[in-house]
Amino acid sequence: MKATNLVIVAGQPLPDDRTSDAVLIKRATGRDPEAFRTIMRRYNQRLFRIARAIVRDDSVAEDIVQEAYMHAFEHLGSFRADSSLSTWLHRIVMNEALGRLRKASRRLEVALPTHTASADVVPFPNGIATDDPEKTMAQRQILRLVEEATDELPDDFRLVFIARVIEGMSVEETAELLGIKHATVRSRLHRARELLRKHIDDRIGPMLLNAFPFAGWRCERLTTKVMKRLGIED
């Protein structure tokens, strides 16, 4: 990791995470630590997803985002608001990620893995988590299937899919981010969904064999209840 001389001085707490980007930029330019923290908390997940969509490796993507933040924070004074802060940060991350791939190619490094065991690209919404270990396992299998299918998309389709579906960007925002036409965004998203559907269809059969599981603690709980009602206890 490169050393940096970035220095942050004490500042006042920000009111909440709804603070506008313009205010955050102004305060971050004045080296307000809370402004830096709020920017990172606001954009960490989406920047990580974009980086990972390009390099398809969790640890590399995290390092890319870190380097991108350092570059952005060191050049905040040059930000002219010609685009949104979000778009500006996304472009820095994309440039850093693509640069890593070019360097890796020149050095003939081993190809990056298509997925890692710790990936968390598409977390389930709040409320889905459960204390049922079998259901949790099934959810993780579905999540892994979606991640693997997304990783196998061609680069151009994968970036559009990540931006539009996972990040929820508009067609206009995606087009601006990737520097392509609106019609291209729509056609690539349509093709990405077709490829994703085919990938999942090809693999969903074996997973269905484990649908509606009734084993483990659920099986034991029912057995215990019936045994008690029969008057037979261990």
N, C-alpha and C positions, 0 to 999 in steps of 0.2 A: 504494500500500500504506500502511495506517495505521501511524503510529509507535507504539511500545509501550515501556513502562518496565519490562518484564519483566527481572529480573536473576537470573542463575544463579551460584551460588557453587560452589567445588570440592567434590567428594564422593568417596567410595570407589567403586571399580569394583564392579559387580554381578556375582554369581557366574556367571550365564548367563541365557539368554533364557527359562528356565523359571520365573524369579522370579514369584511370584504378583502379581496386580493390586493386592491390598491392600498388599503391601510396596512396590510401585512408587508407589502413591498417597502413602503415608506419606513415602517418601523424596523424591518430587517436591514435596510440600508443604514440605519442608525445603530446597527448591531444589537438590537433588542432580542435577547435569547428566546423569549416567549413567542415572538414572531416566527423565528426559525422553526421552533417546535410545532407551531400550529400549521405552518406550510407543509412540513413533513407528514404530520398526522393526517392532513387533508388529502395528500397526493400519494402517500407511500404505496397503497395497494394498487392503484391504477398504473403507477409507473413500474412497479414490480411486474405486473401482468404483461405490460407492453414489452419490457426487457426479456421476460421469460418466453414470450411468444416468438421472439427472434432467436435467442440462444438455446432455449429449451433445457435449461439447467438452473436449479434453484440458487445454488451458491454463487454462480457466475452472475445471474440476474441481480442478486442482492448487491454484489460488488459494483455492478454497473450503475445501479441506482445511487449508491453512495458516492461514486465518482461524479455522477451527473449533478447531484446536489452540490458538491464542492465546486464544480465549475459554475453552476448557476449562481450560487451565493457569492462567489468571488467576482461575478460580473453583473450583479443586480443593478449597478449604476448605469449599465448600458442598455437595460431593458426599457424599450420605448413604447410598450403597450400597443404595438402594431397588431399583435395577436393577444389572445388571453394568456394569463400566466400558465394555465393548464397546458395549452398548446405549445408554448415555449418550452416548458419542462419536458413534455413528451418528445419534442424534436431533439432536445439534448440527449435524452435517454436513447432514442433511436440511433442517433449518430454514434454514441458511445458503444452501443450494442453491435451495430454493423461494423464499426471499426475493430471490435474484438474478433468478429468472424473473419475479417480480412487478414488480420494479423495471424490468426490461427491457421488460415489457409496458407499463408506465405511460409510459415514455420513448419508446415506439414505435421501439425499436431494431431493427436488422435481425435476423431470426430466426437462431438459432444453427444452424451446419451439422450435418447428421446424422452426419457422421464426419470424421475428420481422417487425413491420410496417416500420421501417426506413432503412431496409436493402438496400444495394447498391452493390450487389455482382458482377453483370455483367453490368456495365454502358454502355450505347450506345456510339458508336464511335462518334468522333467529326463530326459535320455537320448534325446529325440527329435531334438535338434539333430544335424545331419550336415554333413560337408564336401562332400556331393554338392550342387552348386549347383542342379541341376534339381529334386531332391527338396525342397530348402529352399524354392525358389520355389513348388512345389506346396503345401507346408505353409502358406506365407504366403497363398496364394490361398484356401485353405480357412479359415484364420484370419480373413481379411478378410470372407469370406462370412458367417461366424458373427457377426462384429461388426456388419456391416451389417444382418443379419436381426434381431439383438438391438436395435439402434438404432431399427428401424422398428416395434417392438412398441408398443402403447399404453402410456402411462405406468404405469398400475396393474399391468398384466401384466409390464412390463419390470422394475419394482422387485422383484416377487415372484420373477421368473426369476433376476435377479442374486443375490438373497439366497439362494434355495434351491439353485440349480444351480451357479452360479459360485462363490459364497462357501461353499456347503455348510452353510448354517444349517438348523436343524431347523424343523419346522412351528411349534412353540411359539415359538422365537426370532424367526422371521419375523413371526408374528402380533403379538408384543409390540413389535417394532420399528416395524411399520407401523400398529399400533392397529386391527387387523382380527381377525375370527374365524378359528379354525383351518379351518373349512369353506371360508371365502373364500380362504384361502391355497391350499388344494388345488384349488379350482375355477379360480382365476386361473392357477395353474401349469399345469393341464391345458390351458387355452385358449392360454396362451403357447406351449406346446410345439406345439400344432396350428398356430398362426400361423407359428412358426419353421420347422416342417417344410414348410409350403406355400411359404414364401419360398425355402427352399433347393431344393425340388423344381422351382420355376419357373426357377431359375438354374443348376442343376447340369448340365443338358444340354450347354451350350457348354463347360463346364469338363472334361467327360468326354472331349472331343475331344483334350485334352492329357494324358490319363492314360497312365501307364507310358511316360514320355518316354525316348527313346534317341537323344539328340543331344549336341551340345557335346563336352565332354571325354570322355564315355563312348564316344561314336561314334568319336572320334579315337583313343582308346586301343585299341579293338578293331581299327580299320583298321591301326594301326601294328603290332600283334601279327601280324595276318595277313600283312602285307607282309613282315615279318621272316621268317616261316615259309616264305614263298615265295622268300625270298632276294632280294627286291627292296627296296632301301632308297634313300631320297632321298639 
